[in-house]
């Protein structure tokens, strides 16, 4: 994905002239020495003709902030009917109750505060996604891949996690005892808290 970047902004960052500029996304250091002036131009943003990334998922990019917009329920249903691939998509606070998302990919997606209540999430890939404070009450997460997912503060009452992969997942153990989560994974019981 190409993001239009103005040479003057990069030049200002190098010279630390604007204290209000935020650091680059995806980098913890402020060292800009690995950029060359030739890497940036004032030309219009090039679109990815081959598809993939945010464009194929139907995400509009705001050129001002270069942040993807949160998808609506209608947009999510359109993706559900076509590719079933929500990788890296921002679905924060989306109301996705009572939908069949079986075998969808949500790898690396932002699903914070999403409402998946009573949804079928069987066989879904949630690896490295954020389900922080999501509502998964009554959801079917049988065989779901939750490896490295953030489930902290997630509501799981009535959810089934039978044979789900929860390796290295941040579980809501402050709300639900770990033994109860493991019982659901091993035996297919519903979580009662």
Order of alpha helices (4+ residues) and beta strands (2+ residues): alpha-alpha-alpha-alpha
